[in-house]
Amino acid sequence: MRILHTADWHLGRIFHGVHLTADQAFVLDRLVRLASESKPDVVLVSGDVYDRAVPPPDAVALLDDTLSRLVLGLRIPVILIAGNHDSPERLSFGSKVLAAQCLHLAGTPAPDATPVVIDDRHGPVSFCSLPYAEPALVRERLDRKDVVDHDSAMAAQIESARRRLPAGSRAVLVAHAFVAGGIESESERSLSVGGAAAVGVEHFEGFHYAALGHLHRPQRAGADHVQYAGSLLCYSFAEAGQTKSVNLVELDAAGRCAVERIPLAPSHEVRCIRGAFRELLAGPRAAESREDYIMAVLTDKEPILDAHGRLSEIYPNLLHIERSHLAAAGETGGAARDHRRLSDLELFRAFFSQVTGDELTPEQAEAYAEIVENLRRAEREAD
C-alpha cells in the first residue's frame, strides 16, 4: 500500500503580519500534483489542519478546494484528524455523510470508533484515528479513571483502538501527539505546561506505521515506523533552512514500511540574514531571492536611520529586524535568554525568581501548570 502522509497545515496562519493563505495554497497545489503523480492509496492528514479554532473564510475555502481535488477529482481516500489548534466539532462536521465519499474526519475520541479499512493487492489495511484530546476528555469518553495525563490518555485510546482491529490486518495509526524525545520548533503551541504532554513511543508497538502530527520538523520518533511529516511551511524564523516535506510510505504485504521524504518547495523561503547594514544593502547572493520572507540581524553598534524602510527597498518582504549588540547586552549568566525559545513554565520560573529572589518550588510549578491548563481549556471551550 502506498500512503501519502502530511500534517500541520495551519491554514489561516499569520506570520509577522503576513497572511500565508496564498503561500499555503501554492504548496497544497504541489501536494495535490504529487498525489496525482504518485497515486497513493490514501492521504493522511495528522492534525492542526487550521491554525485556530475559528479559521478565516479563505482558509476554509482552501481546505474545501484541496480536499475536493483529492477526493472527488483524484478519487483518493483522505483520513484527516483534529490537532490541538483545531476545533474538533467544527472540523468533523458532516463526518458521517462525508465518509460515504471516502473523506474520513475524526474530531474527538470515540469509544465505539471503528478503523477505516482500505484494501490493496495484499489485503486489508486498518487505519485507526486518534485526534488530539485533553486527558480529561479521554477519561470521560472512554470511562477510564486511570487517565491522568497525555501518556495514560494515549495508552487508553490505543488499547481501545486495538480491540477493534481485524485479526491479522496490517495496521496504521494516525495521531496528533508529542512523542518523548522529539525535536520541537518555536512555532508549535505546547500541549501542556512543564513537559507533561509527552507520550512514550512504546505505545505505537504493533502498528506497522504511525503517522504523527504536532512537531513541525520532519523526523523519526524513536522508531523507523513512527514518523512526523512536519509542517506545510516554515512558521517561524527559527525554522529557517528547514526543508519541509511530505512522507511517501510504501507498506508491503508483511507490514514493513519504507519512508521517503518528498520536499515541497514554497513560494517564499524563510531566511535570516546577518551582517553590517551596508553589507545587507548590497542585496542577496545569486542563488537567493529578494522576495523571501526575511529577518535581518544587524551587527552595527551605531544608530541607523530608517533601517527597516531602507532595507525593505532591497527585500520587499522584510518582516523583522534585530540588533545583535542589543541582544548581547541582555545576556545573563553568560548565555542569551531568548524569551521566544522558552516554555511558559520557564518564563514564569524566571519571572518568579526575578521578582521574589526565590526559586519556584515543585508544588508552585504544579499549581501554575494546573492554572494554565484550566485557562487553555476554558479558551478552547469558548471557541
Secondary structure, DSSP 4 states (H G I P E B T S, - for coil): -EEEEE----BT-EETTEE-HHHHHHHHHHHHHHHHHH--SEEEEES--BSSSS--HHHHHHHHHHHHIIIIIS---EEEE--TTS-HHHHTTTHHHHHTTTEEEE-S--TTPPPEEEEETTEEEEEEEE----HHHHHHHTT-TT--SHHHHHHHHHHHHHTTSPTT-EEEEEEE-EETTPPP-TTSPPSSSTTTTEE-GGGGTT-SEEEEES-SS-EE-SSTTEEE---SS--SGGGTTPPPEEEEEEE-TT--EEEEEEE---SS-EEEEEE-HHHHTT---TTS-TTSEEEEEE---S--TTHHHHHHTT-TTEEEEEEHHHHHHT-BTTB---GGGS-HHHHHHHHHHHHHSSPPPHHHHHHHHHHHHHHHHHHHHH-
